[in-house]
């Protein structure tokens, strides 16, 4: 019986780990920009200049830790109460952070390569 249920549970685990839909990510990006998260964490989560804020991508913290840091932050990060970022917005924001993309290497940016020639 256990062997028969294993594929079912594996399928459920894979479904739970799938990427968020593009609209959710876009809403999260809007919140990230509106609340100026980029000013400390960088536009791609790479961390701020001169230690302004830690790197948050890749490998973001689990959602529970993310929520705790936003609601009751350590260090100098501003507090984001439910009145500032509600629960749905928090989930959208986390979806954006989870799905950030790394910046391309300089060699992969045509505009820069053309300028260097």
Secondary structure, DSSP 4 states (H G I P E B T S, - for coil): -HHHHHHHHHHHHHHHTSPPPHHHHHHHHHHHHHTTTHHHH-TTSS--GGGSS----SSPPPHHHHHHHHHS-STTPPP--TTTS-HHHHHHHHHHHHT--PPPPGGG-HHHHHHT-
